[in-house]
Amino acid sequence: MDVIIKELSKNPKEIAKVQEFLFKMIKLEFGYDYVPKWHQDIIKLEKYYINPERNNFFVAYTKTGEIVATIGIRAYDKDFPEFRHLYSVDTTSSIWRLFVDRRCRRCGLASKMFSIVESFAKTSNYDNIYLHTHKTLDGAIKFWRKMGFVVTLDSNDKLETVHMDKEIQGLNITNSVADYKFALKL
């Protein structure tokens, strides 16, 4: 299966398709629907990812236009007291909404999506990348460690939240096109 990875545009139809995919994946992975305090970025994709210059949202499509993966990156905008001395909007980016359709897992697509985001973070002059994940997500912590992230805090909360970060390496990776092509053999 060939997959094309693109930056999300302001096209309302595409935004609606991405929102539908995201909420479907949240339901599958977490078992719940829309929660206003947790999902404002999905409802307002333009505000959080498309409009700000140092933010972006990438979507992987099949040749038929089906969405099979997403990942967002934005300036760190949380206010966790534990991290006030570590992260800032100027130096830290944060990963959001990495979801891969179950049919496309374990074939390198998530790694490719992260690679694109890491390159974007580097060219946007961020020093590091923050994310949080959950121990309940099968393989999530193992995946992020493989991508070079380290655990900064295990919250031991009811959501089993784990905070992680990664220093962006000094590689200068330039993308010459806005569309990324990646072939998957399933």
C-alpha positions in Angstrom: 0.0 0.0 0.0 1.4 3.4 -1.0 0.9 6.2 1.5 1.2 9.9 0.9 1.9 12.2 3.9 0.8 15.7 3.6 0.5 18.8 5.7 -3.1 19.5 6.7 -4.5 22.4 4.7 -7.3 24.8 5.6 -9.7 22.9 3.4 -12.9 22.5 5.5 -13.7 19.1 4.0 -10.2 17.7 4.8 -10.3 19.1 8.3 -13.7 17.4 8.9 -12.3 14.1 7.7 -9.3 14.4 10.0 -11.5 15.3 12.9 -13.6 12.2 12.2 -10.5 10.0 12.0 -9.2 11.4 15.3 -12.4 10.9 17.2 -12.7 7.4 15.8 -9.2 6.6 16.9 -9.8 8.1 20.4 -12.9 5.9 20.8 -10.9 2.8 19.7 -7.9 3.5 21.9 -9.4 5.1 25.0 -13.0 4.0 24.9 -14.5 7.5 25.2 -15.9 10.2 22.9 -15.3 14.0 22.8 -14.2 15.5 26.1 -14.1 19.3 25.7 -11.2 20.0 28.1 -9.0 17.4 26.3 -10.0 17.8 22.7 -10.1 21.6 21.9 -7.1 21.2 19.6 -9.1 18.7 17.4 -12.2 21.0 17.3 -9.9 23.9 16.4 -7.2 22.3 14.2 -6.6 25.6 12.4 -6.0 27.6 15.6 -3.7 24.9 17.1 -1.8 23.5 14.1 -2.5 25.2 10.8 -2.3 28.9 11.5 0.7 29.2 13.8 3.9 29.3 11.9 5.9 27.0 14.1 3.0 24.4 14.4 1.9 21.8 11.9 -0.3 18.7 11.4 0.5 15.9 9.1 -1.9 13.3 7.6 -1.1 10.0 5.9 -3.5 9.1 3.1 -3.8 6.0 0.9 -4.1 6.5 -2.9 -7.9 6.4 -2.5 -7.8 9.3 0.0 -8.4 7.2 3.2 -6.7 8.6 6.2 -4.5 6.0 7.9 -2.3 8.1 10.3 -2.0 11.6 11.8 0.5 13.5 13.9 0.5 17.1 15.2 3.3 19.3 16.5 2.9 22.6 18.2 4.8 24.9 20.6 4.6 23.6 24.2 1.5 25.3 25.6 0.9 23.4 28.8 1.5 24.7 32.3 2.5 21.7 34.3 4.2 23.1 37.5 6.7 20.2 37.3 8.0 21.4 34.0 8.1 25.2 34.3 11.9 25.1 34.6 12.3 22.7 31.7 10.0 23.7 28.8 8.9 27.0 27.2 6.9 28.0 24.2 10.1 29.3 22.6 12.3 26.3 22.9 10.0 23.3 23.2 7.7 21.7 20.7 5.1 19.1 21.7 3.8 16.0 19.9 0.0 15.5 19.7 -2.4 13.0 18.1 -0.1 10.4 16.7 -2.6 7.8 15.6 -2.1 4.9 13.1 -4.9 2.8 11.7 -4.6 -0.7 13.2 -4.2 -2.1 9.7 -1.1 -0.1 9.1 0.8 -0.7 12.4 4.1 -2.4 12.8 5.3 -1.4 9.3 7.2 1.8 10.0 4.5 4.4 9.4 4.5 5.8 12.9 8.3 6.1 12.8 8.1 7.9 9.4 5.4 10.3 10.8 7.6 11.1 13.8 10.7 11.6 11.5 8.8 14.2 9.5 7.7 16.0 12.7 11.2 15.9 14.2 12.6 17.4 11.0 9.9 20.1 11.2 10.8 20.8 14.8 14.4 21.2 13.9 13.8 23.6 11.0 11.4 25.5 13.3 14.3 26.1 15.7 12.9 24.1 18.7 15.5 22.6 21.0 13.5 19.7 22.3 10.2 17.8 22.0 7.8 17.0 24.8 5.0 14.5 24.7 2.8 12.6 27.1 1.4 9.1 26.6 -0.3 6.5 28.7 0.8 3.1 30.0 -2.5 1.7 28.8 -1.6 2.2 25.2 -0.1 -0.9 23.8 3.5 -0.4 22.8 3.4 3.4 23.2 6.2 3.9 25.7 8.4 1.3 24.0 7.8 3.1 20.6 8.7 6.5 22.0 11.8 5.2 23.7 12.9 3.7 20.3 12.4 7.2 18.9 14.9 8.5 21.5 12.6 9.9 24.1 13.2 9.5 27.8 10.7 9.4 30.7 10.7 12.7 32.6 7.8 11.9 34.9 5.5 8.9 35.5 2.4 10.6 37.0 1.0 7.5 38.4 -2.5 9.1 37.9 -5.7 7.3 37.0 -5.0 7.9 33.3 -1.5 6.3 33.7 0.1 9.3 32.1 3.8 9.3 31.4 5.6 12.5 30.3 8.6 12.2 28.0 11.0 14.4 26.1 13.8 14.3 23.6 16.5 16.8 22.8 16.5 17.6 19.1 19.8 16.5 17.6 21.9 18.9 15.6 21.0 17.4 12.2 20.0 19.8 9.5 17.3 17.9 7.5 15.7 20.0 4.8 12.5 18.9 3.1 12.2 20.2 -0.4 8.5 19.4 -0.9 5.4 19.7 1.2 4.2 16.1 0.3 6.0 13.1 1.6 5.6 9.7 0.0 6.1 6.5 1.9 5.3 3.0 0.6 4.1 0.3 3.0 4.0 -3.3 2.3 1.3 -5.0 4.3 
